[in-house]
Amino acid sequence: MDKNNDGIWIIDPDAKTVYASEQMAKILGTTQSEMFGSQSFSYLFPEDLDAAQHLFNTKKRGDNNAFRFRLRRKDGSAVWVDVQPTPIYNAAGIFNGIIGTFTPHV
């Protein structure tokens, strides 16, 4: 697995993008500036929203198990990624978001 293909995506507790690496933007066929502040769920197909919401909720509770998921690129095409999520908590134990490493399947 070539780690140079991995994208990094950080979302806040509301699932909005606070950071996306240049490679993450490339995976999604967009730019870092277009991703900043955007709802992460906007990069999904409508039929995958329920599954994505369920995954987000499990990650909020501390689950850091990797998973495979389909994302929607800016041009509407699909890209499958392996995701390694790391939930983020502040010192008081309050959920602050998720850092994800995304490895595309080509």
Protein Blocks (a to p, Z undefined) as FASTA:
>chain_A
ZZklpccddddfkopafbdcfklmmmnopafklmnopafklmccfklmmmmmmmmmmmmn
opacdcddddddfkopacdddddddddddfkopafbdcddddddZZ
